[in-house]
Amino acid sequence: MNYIQSGFRAAEVSQSELAGIERDLEKELREKGHIFIRKDSGLFEAIKETEQ
């Protein structure tokens, strides 16, 4: 979420929209185990660690 909120136009996104984005990302992380955020300058990858 910090990555998203650091974006150029983040101030234009409401708190309720941010909460919805966070819910969607958490769902994708649970279902797929990872989230890929693509942009021209590179790739950011979040991986959920499994409990051992």
ChimeraX attribute file (.defattr): number of C-alpha atoms within 10 A of each C-alpha:
attribute: neighborCount
match mode: 1-to-1
recipient: residues
	/A:1	10
	/A:2	6
	/A:3	9
	/A:4	13
	/A:5	12
	/A:6	10
	/A:7	9
	/A:8	8
	/A:9	9
	/A:10	12
	/A:11	10
	/A:12	8
	/A:13	10
	/A:14	10
	/A:15	10
	/A:16	9
	/A:17	11
	/A:18	15
	/A:19	12
	/A:20	12
	/A:21	14
	/A:22	14
	/A:23	12
	/A:24	12
	/A:25	15
	/A:26	16
	/A:27	12
	/A:28	13
	/A:29	16
	/A:30	13
	/A:31	9
	/A:32	11
	/A:33	14
	/A:34	15
	/A:35	16
	/A:36	11
	/A:37	11
	/A:38	10
	/A:39	8
	/A:40	5
	/A:41	6
	/A:42	7
	/A:43	9
	/A:44	11
	/A:45	9
	/A:46	11
	/A:47	12
	/A:48	12
	/A:49	8
	/A:50	6
	/A:51	4
	/A:52	3
